[in-house]
Amino acid sequence: MTAFEFNHLVNAHSVSLKSHALKFTNDIEDANDLVQDTLVKAIRFYENFQEGTNIKGWLFVIMRNTFINNYRKIAKTRALITQTDEISSINLAHSATRNHAEGKFVVGDINKALASLPEAYHTPFVRYFEGYKYHEISDMLQIPLGTVKTRIFVAREMLKKYLKTYAKDERG
């Protein structure tokens, strides 16, 4: 069968396809679109049609599959798109992106807070933050172990006061 003969055969079934499409869509325009999609797919894949097969049944299967695939695509799109009256804090949390500039400000504030510490507290705290143990810091700075622990504790408290705005954001 040539492509021209096949096209003529397929077009002969367009009226029955349209009435079948109306059963799926319940809308004339949507039914016309479904028939058009079905005919395009049938003509595109006419090599897959085997002569002797019921062409009307073959076209109806194409139509049904096209309708189901379009329905799934529309349902998935609707699920992904949130209507303006459905926007809530939960939806915003998933869709909002973090501003990287905010992170730069936080790091800048932490660096300012560290710089504001007196040297006696700054050095032990930074060493501890770098991963050194209390006794290692004590040996490096040649100060008693208790003094190292106290200075690190005091440095933490000073940093908490300096960075209290961020502590409230995390809790609230």
C-alpha positions in Angstrom: 0.0 0.0 0.0 1.4 3.4 -0.9 1.4 6.4 1.4 -1.2 8.1 -0.8 -3.6 5.1 -0.6 -3.0 4.9 3.1 -3.8 8.6 3.6 -7.0 8.2 1.6 -8.0 5.2 3.7 -7.3 7.0 7.0 -9.2 10.1 5.9 -12.2 8.0 5.1 -12.5 7.2 8.8 -12.2 10.8 10.0 -16.0 11.2 10.6 -16.2 8.1 12.8 -13.0 9.2 14.6 -14.6 12.6 15.3 -17.7 11.1 16.9 -15.5 8.8 18.9 -13.3 11.7 20.0 -16.4 13.6 21.3 -17.0 10.7 23.7 -13.6 11.3 25.1 -13.5 15.1 25.3 -17.2 16.3 25.4 -16.0 19.4 23.5 -16.1 19.9 19.8 -12.8 21.9 19.6 -10.9 19.4 21.8 -12.4 16.5 19.7 -11.2 18.1 16.5 -7.7 18.5 18.0 -7.7 14.9 19.1 -8.8 13.7 15.6 -6.0 15.8 14.0 -3.4 14.4 16.4 -4.6 10.9 15.7 -4.5 11.4 11.9 -1.0 12.9 12.1 0.3 10.0 14.2 -1.3 7.5 11.9 0.2 9.0 8.8 3.6 9.4 10.5 3.7 5.8 11.5 1.9 4.2 8.5 4.9 1.8 8.1 3.8 0.2 11.3 0.4 -0.6 9.9 0.1 -4.2 8.6 -2.2 -4.7 5.7 -5.1 -6.9 6.6 -5.4 -5.3 10.1 -8.6 -3.5 11.0 -7.6 0.1 10.2 -10.5 1.6 12.1 -9.6 -0.3 15.3 -5.9 0.7 14.8 -6.9 4.4 14.5 -9.2 4.1 17.6 -6.3 2.7 19.6 -4.0 5.5 18.5 -6.8 8.0 19.5 -7.3 6.4 22.9 -3.5 6.4 23.6 -3.2 10.0 22.4 -6.1 11.1 24.7 -4.6 9.3 27.7 -1.1 10.7 27.1 -2.5 14.2 26.7 -4.7 13.8 29.8 -1.7 12.7 31.9 0.4 15.6 30.6 -2.2 18.1 31.5 -2.8 16.6 34.9 1.0 16.7 35.6 1.2 20.3 34.5 -1.8 21.3 36.7 -0.2 19.6 39.6 3.0 21.5 39.1 1.4 24.9 38.6 0.0 26.5 41.7 -2.9 28.9 41.4 -2.4 32.3 42.9 -5.1 31.7 45.5 -3.4 28.4 46.5 0.0 30.0 47.4 0.8 29.2 51.0 4.0 29.3 53.0 4.5 25.6 52.3 4.3 26.1 48.6 6.6 29.1 48.8 9.2 27.2 50.8 9.5 24.7 48.0 9.5 27.2 45.2 11.6 30.0 46.7 15.3 30.1 46.0 17.9 31.4 48.5 19.7 34.5 47.7 23.4 33.9 47.7 24.1 37.5 48.7 22.5 36.8 52.1 25.1 34.1 52.8 27.9 36.7 52.0 26.4 39.1 54.4 26.3 36.5 57.1 29.9 35.5 56.5 30.8 39.2 56.6 29.1 39.7 59.9 30.8 36.6 61.4 34.2 37.9 60.3 33.4 41.3 61.8 32.3 39.7 65.0 35.5 37.7 65.1 37.6 40.8 64.4 35.8 42.6 67.3 37.0 40.0 69.8 40.0 41.1 71.9 43.2 39.3 70.9 43.3 37.3 74.1 39.9 35.7 73.2 40.2 35.7 69.4 43.3 33.5 69.1 42.1 30.6 71.4 38.7 30.7 69.9 39.9 30.6 66.3 42.4 27.7 67.2 39.6 25.8 68.8 37.3 26.4 65.8 40.1 25.2 63.5 40.0 21.9 65.4 42.8 22.1 67.9 42.2 20.5 71.4 42.2 22.6 74.6 45.6 21.2 75.7 47.1 21.9 72.2 46.0 25.5 72.4 47.3 25.7 75.9 50.7 24.5 74.8 50.8 26.8 71.7 49.9 29.9 73.6 51.7 28.9 76.8 48.7 29.6 79.0 47.0 27.4 81.6 44.3 24.9 80.3 41.6 26.5 82.5 42.4 29.9 81.0 42.0 28.5 77.5 38.6 27.0 78.3 37.4 30.3 79.9 38.6 32.4 77.0 36.9 30.2 74.5 33.7 30.3 76.6 33.8 34.1 76.9 34.5 34.4 73.1 31.4 32.3 72.4 29.3 34.5 74.6 30.6 37.7 73.0 29.9 36.3 69.5 26.4 35.3 70.5 25.7 38.9 71.6 27.2 40.3 68.4 25.3 37.9 66.2 22.0 37.8 68.2 20.0 38.9 65.1 20.8 35.6 63.4 20.0 33.5 66.5 16.4 35.0 66.5 16.0 34.2 62.8 16.9 30.6 63.3 14.5 30.1 66.2 11.6 32.0 64.8 
